[in-house]
Amino acid sequence: MFQDNPLLAQLKQQIQENLPKKEGTIKATEKGFGFLEVDAKNSFFIPPPYMKKCMHGDKVVAIIRTEKEREVAELKS
């Protein structure tokens, strides 16, 4: 019922467009997580599930979310 609703799809797209985004380079670790390095001073944690979508050195755009008082980068698919 909700999956094919064009109004909900439009609302979801508008919400995604308004979320804060950062562009940077992926720095992977051996433990499965990584960091999005935006510049020399700013980096954002990337949890293991999102690291499955990228490799060390990739340049990506990520949505920045706050989870448990910590800024986390969620890679756009």
Secondary structure, 3 states (H helix, E strand, C coil): CCCCCHHHHHHHHHHHHHCCEEEEEEEECCCCCEEEECCCCCEEEECHHHHCCCCCCCEEEEEEEEECCEEEEEECC
